[in-house]
Structure formats: structure tokens, C-alpha cells
Amino acid sequence: MASIDRQDVLDAGQRIAGSVRLTPVTAVPIAGVDVAVKWENRQEGGAFKLRGASNRLLALTPEERARGVVAFSSGNHARGVAIAARRLGMNAIIVMPEDAPRVKLDATRAEGAEIVTYDRLTESREKLAAEIAERRGATLVPSFDDPYIAAGQGTIGLELLEQVPDLERIIICCGGGGLASGIALACPEAEIVIVEPEGWDDMARSLESGRPERLSPPLPETLCDAIQTLQPAQLTLDVLRARGAQAVQVSEQAVREAVAFAHHECGETVEPGGSVALAALLSGVVTPRAGDVAIVSGGNIDPALHAELVG
């Protein structure tokens, strides 16, 4: 079984130096407390995913690079892999859900990747991607169930240790857990709170039971496509359980208000799934306190939806 430790995150930091941006942290007043917010929507590709993708692809051998990569994603990981592959002159095939936001499909295609679509609720993206990878001899690049991916995402935590001297607690959006587990390893002294959309609490259930729990239909509609996962990975679950991570969920209304807050109060464009840590603090699901850091993980949102949410 694959595993990951803090040294993997430190190695990733060295490997991807120069390949990703140092994203800003600003103090945002919430309920009378200055919360530090890390704006990964400012990352190239509009989300944190370039970190893990760069780490994974840079670790490939020349022979593996020549055979290309296959990834699966609702959008942000897709674009991150596409950017990293383009930089290295590699072919990339991305398996994306039919209902992925048009802005994410178009942006991934614009980076030169080949798109293969699937039905999110009736088809297995993991199986489809694995079949394509085997057929073409390409390397499969999962969106979270991979030590290199999680370690790359954890480089956000290494930056936080330099940017936020009084760091005590990190509130992080969670789909499959790659981002949260990587940051948890990078910041071993910090409390970790993961945030999921209501009804999409696969990581919360898994933390409680100790094994990856799979959600079953019917499932509620959510704007949070970026973290709309059915089951986390054992790899990421093990890290978060060992770190004593807490799990909370936020409503769709809280997400809508967080996107609007980021726009009106901070001048930032954020996507719903990327806003859930902010939503948790703004709604009181997590009570803000000194030493808090909220991760805003992405800003790839359809312009029409953004206009609707910000009023």
C-alpha cells in the first residue's frame, strides 16, 4: 500500500520550485477575528492542482514521459495536469465528467489535452482512465490517490509556515483528501479541519469508521463540483486520521454567500468548491479564532454563475 510522510512534501517543494507561484496570504476580518486566507485561486491554472501535477510529472522517467499521461478530474486537476504536460512536451488525456463546468472543459482543452467525457453517476472515471492508460502504455495520474500528488499539494503548507508565524489551525476544503493530507503533513503542529458540502461527506464518514466509505445515490445537487467525490483514498484517509483531523459540512447557501463575500470584501474570484473553508468560518460552522488559516483552493467558475452568486 502506498504511503506518504513529511519528507515527501519537502522533496516536492524542491522538485517543483520555479514551477508554481508563491500564492498570497491576506488577513480577512471574520466575526471580529483576523483570519489568514491563502488564495490558491491565484495559482497558475486558477487552482492548487498544478502543484501535485507538476510534482508527479517531473518525477517521471524520460521513457514514461514519452508515453504520456492519463488523468481524471472534474476540472482543476485536469487543467493542472494539462499545463504540466504541455511544459514537458508530453501528451495528456483527461477523463472529465459530462457535467463539468464549461469553463474548466474549455481551459483544459486549450492547454492541449485530449478530453474524454463520462457520466459522473453511472460510470467509473477510475476504471475508464485505467483502461485508457493500459491501452496506450501511459502513466495514470489520479487526482488525489497518489503520494506524489498529495505531497505536491502539501507544498501549500510549507509556504504557510513561512507566511503565517502564529499558525494554529488550518481549515481546508476536502474532496478526496489530497490537499488536506499534504498540508497536514507539512504542518505537523497545526490543527486540521476539513470541510465538505452537505451530503457529500465521504471523508467525514471515513474518518469516523476508519476505512474509505463510498457514498450512494441519491445525492444532493451541489455547486461544489471541485470536491464532489464519492469516496476518499486510503492514502489520504490514513494521514488525516493520524493527524486527528476534524470534519464539518457546509450548506449550499453558505457556499453561495462565501463566493459573494470573497468578491465584495476581498476582490477575489473564487469557485464554490474552493470557497468552503471560508463558508465554514462565515457561517459559524467553524468559530473563527486567532491563528486560523483558511485555504481558498480555486477560482475557476463559470462567469454567468459567478455573476449570479455575487448579485
Secondary structure, DSSP 8 states (H G I E B T S, - for coil): -----HHHHHHHHHHTTTTS----EEEEEETTEEEEEEEGGGSTTSBTHHHHHHHHHHTS-HHHHHH-EEEE-SSHHHHHHHHHHHHTT--EEEEEETTS-HHHHHHHHHTT-EEEEE-TTTS-HHHHHHHHHHHHT-EEE-SSSSHHHHHHHTHHHHHHHHH-TT--EEEEE-SSSHHHHHHHHH-TTSEEEEEEETT--HHHHHHHHSS-----S-----S-GGG--S---HHHHHHHHHTT-EEEEE-HHHHHHHHHHHHHHH-----TGGGHHHHHHHHTSS---TTEEEEE-B----HHHHHHHH-
